[in-house]
Amino acid sequence: MAEFLVELYLPRSDPSAVAGAVAGARRAAEELTAAGTPVRFVRSIFVPEDETCFQLFEAASAEAVREAADRAELRVDRISRTDGSPEEGRVDPCRSQTT
């Protein structure tokens, strides 16, 4: 499965918004997986200063992630495919690869 980063606006004035977005994303991913479309909610990062929340998903396509976001009633600004992380044996473009 590929990794996708979901970007959405969440107001810092509503502390329950982040918890609700996480719970909804997790529930929607579980529902889609049970229905035969594998989607895994990995984690969420909230940047209060920017009122932006990033959610990381694993799925076969951006469309599957979009469906999870729709089911979770998230107002998504953008979905981007990521290059993964070095822990998964992938190259980290931010680190020098010379020895």
Secondary structure as UniProt FT lines:
FT   STRAND          2..9
FT   TURN            12..13
FT   HELIX           16..34
FT   TURN            35..36
FT   STRAND          39..47
FT   HELIX           48..50
FT   STRAND          52..59
FT   HELIX           62..71
FT   TURN            72..73
FT   STRAND          76..81
FT   HELIX           86..88
FT   TURN            93..94
//
